[in-house]
């Protein structure tokens, strides 16, 4: 089994920054890529950013240039640095681990990020 625990959410003003962390534990060797998703009130959950074990990254268009995803494989932790935050970034942020064996997704419990205008 794999466990993912997010932290770092909070309430900030527009233009501020937040740094989210996702600690991965358990059968870590079964995990390859990691990703951040978010879900705003009344909206569908959306992919925000992803990172492979080797460090290749991807971002949804709305966060490019503002968010940076990274991982420290020695600490089994993934990060999401969020700068120039906007009220529309308000959401519950989830981290996801993509398992290889077995091929399944592992989700964290989420952390709330709120941006006031």
Secondary structure, 3 states (H helix, E strand, C coil): CEEEEEECCEEEECCCCEEEEEEEEECHHHEEEEEEEEECCCCCCEEEEEECCCCCEEECHHHCCCEEEEEECCCCEEEEEECCCCHHHCEEEEEEEEECCCCCEEECCCEEEEEEC
